[in-house]
Amino acid sequence: MKTFVVVVSIWGNNGTDWVYTGNQYVMKNLFTEEQCQQIVDNSNWNKIKNNEYYDIQFDCFNEESR
């Protein structure tokens, strides 16, 4: 069975495009794909954005591909 990790990455807007800042957090816990997708689903999070030039992104990645 494939296992997945939750990855939180930080993005910045340079005025034209959203670019990856090079920073990310990888959760140490392993999940099934379904569990991982449930965690990162936007409906599970309240977003508070005070800076329009930065954002975070939640993704699921196959643990073997990191």
N, C-alpha and C positions, 0 to 999 in steps of 0.2 A: 504494500500500500504506500502511495506517495504521501509524504508529509510536507506541510507548508509552514512558513513563518510569516508573521506580520511585520511589515516594514513601514516605518514612518519617515518620509523624506521631506526636506525643507527646500522650498522653491522661492525665487525672487523674480520680480518683474522689473526689467530694465527700461520700461517705458514703451517697449514694443512687443517683447516676447517674455514668456515665463521660462526661466532657466534654472536648472538644478544647481543648488549652491555647493554641493559636494558633501553635505551633512545628512546622515540618516541614522535612525535607531532601528535595530533589529531585535524583536522580542525573542527571548531565549526559549520560550515554550514552543512545542511543535503541535500542529493541528491537522485535522483532515482538511481538505479543500473547502468543504461545506462549512466547517466551524470557522475557518479563517475568513471566508467571505462574509459570514454573519458578523464577525468582529469589526471588519473594516467598512461595513455598510453605513452610509451616511446617516441613515435613520437612527443609528445608535449613538450619535454624537450631537452635542450642542456646540456650535461653532461661534466663537467670539473673535471677530476680526477687527483689530484696532489699527492695523497698518496695511493699507491696500497694496503695498509692494512686496509683502511676504505672505506665504501660505504654506500649509503642510498637506501632504498627500499620503493616504493610507493605501497600501497594496499588499497582496499576498504573492509570495514567491515560493516555488518548489524548493524545499530545503537543499536538495542536491545541486541546484544551480547557483547557490550563493558563493 
